Structures are given as structure tokens and as C-alpha cells.
Amino acid sequence: MAEYSKKERVELRRLASQAYERELGSHLAELDKSFSEWRNGTLSSSDLSQKIHEFHQHAARDVWSMYQTPHEAMLVTRALELGILRDAEVPATLREKLKAKAVF
């Protein structure tokens, strides 16, 4: 397992937090589309309520649960693999240590 310096651990926590915000934000953007449909009259209030419930029960909880792990290196690697974070956002030395654990 790669050893991370204190500075790298701080950076991993920052990057994991940034990835959490982006991933949750993408789900919220989908929910926002439902609000727009509701405002435009193409979605009923009960359908919007159901979409809010589904968001809360699934997407919001899944993302929250994923990011509760204390393994920021795994979260940052996952975010790189999924394109949530870009290579350029992760310092090269840290990216090399993460590559030793996973391919992205």
C-alpha cells in the first residue's frame, strides 16, 4: 500500500470532498430538471414528490454512503476513473502513487 505524507493526506481529503460535491451535484441537476418540468406544468406535483423521494432514498444516500469511507485514496482513484476529477486536478506525485493501486 502506498504511503502518503501528511500533505498528501490533506490533499486526498480535499479531492475526495470535491468529488463528493460534484457527484452529488450531478444527481441534484437531474432532480432540478424535474423541478423545471413541474414549473412548466409537464410534471404533476405528486410525480415531483415521488422523484424527490426517490432521490432522497437512493442517489443521495448512495453518494453519502460511498463518501463516508475513511479511504480517501480509493475515493479519489474512483473519481479519476469515473471522470468526476480530471488528472490535471491531482498533483502528479499523488497521481503516481494512486496509479500504483489502480489503472485510470
C-alpha positions in Angstrom: 0.0 0.0 0.0 1.3 3.4 -0.9 2.4 5.6 2.0 1.0 9.2 1.9 2.6 12.2 3.5 0.6 14.4 5.8 0.3 17.0 2.9 -0.8 14.3 0.5 -3.5 13.0 3.0 -4.8 16.6 3.3 -4.9 16.8 -0.5 -6.7 13.5 -0.7 -9.3 14.6 1.7 -9.8 17.9 -0.2 -10.1 16.0 -3.5 -12.5 13.4 -2.1 -14.7 16.3 -0.8 -14.6 17.9 -4.2 -15.5 14.6 -5.9 -18.4 14.2 -3.4 -19.8 17.7 -4.2 -19.5 17.0 -8.0 -21.1 13.6 -7.8 -24.0 14.8 -5.6 -24.3 17.9 -7.8 -24.8 15.8 -10.9 -27.7 13.9 -9.2 -29.2 17.2 -8.0 -29.0 18.6 -11.5 -31.2 15.7 -12.6 -33.6 16.4 -9.8 -33.6 20.1 -10.9 -34.8 19.1 -14.3 -37.9 17.6 -12.6 -38.5 20.9 -10.8 -38.3 22.6 -14.2 -40.8 20.2 -15.6 -43.1 20.8 -12.6 -42.9 24.6 -13.0 -43.6 24.2 -16.7 -46.7 22.1 -16.0 -45.4 19.0 -17.6 -44.9 17.1 -14.3 -47.5 16.8 -11.6 -46.9 17.7 -8.0 -47.3 14.1 -7.0 -44.8 12.9 -9.6 -42.3 15.6 -8.5 -42.8 14.5 -4.9 -42.1 10.9 -6.0 -38.9 12.0 -7.7 -37.7 13.9 -4.6 -38.5 10.8 -2.5 -36.5 8.6 -4.9 -33.6 11.0 -4.9 -33.5 11.0 -1.1 -33.9 7.2 -0.8 -31.4 6.3 -3.5 -29.0 8.8 -5.1 -28.4 11.0 -2.1 -28.0 8.1 0.3 -25.8 6.1 -2.1 -23.4 9.0 -2.7 -23.3 9.9 1.0 -22.6 6.3 2.0 -19.9 6.0 -0.6 -18.0 9.0 0.7 -18.2 8.0 4.4 -15.3 5.6 3.9 -12.1 6.8 5.5 -10.2 5.7 2.4 -9.8 8.9 0.5 -7.2 7.4 -1.8 -9.8 4.9 -3.0 -12.4 7.7 -3.4 -10.0 9.9 -5.4 -9.0 6.9 -7.6 -12.7 6.1 -8.2 -13.4 9.8 -9.1 -10.5 9.8 -11.5 -11.7 6.6 -13.2 -15.3 8.0 -13.5 -14.1 11.4 -14.8 -15.5 13.2 -11.7 -12.0 14.5 -11.2 -9.6 15.3 -14.0 -5.9 14.2 -14.0 -4.8 17.8 -14.0 -6.6 18.4 -10.7 -4.5 15.8 -8.9 -0.8 16.6 -8.2 1.4 14.4 -10.4 3.3 12.8 -7.5 0.0 11.9 -5.8 -1.4 10.6 -9.1 1.6 8.3 -9.5 1.0 6.8 -6.0 -2.6 6.3 -6.8 -1.7 4.6 -10.2 0.3 2.0 -8.2 -3.1 0.9 -6.8 -5.4 1.2 -9.8 -5.5 1.9 -13.5 -7.2 5.0 -14.7 
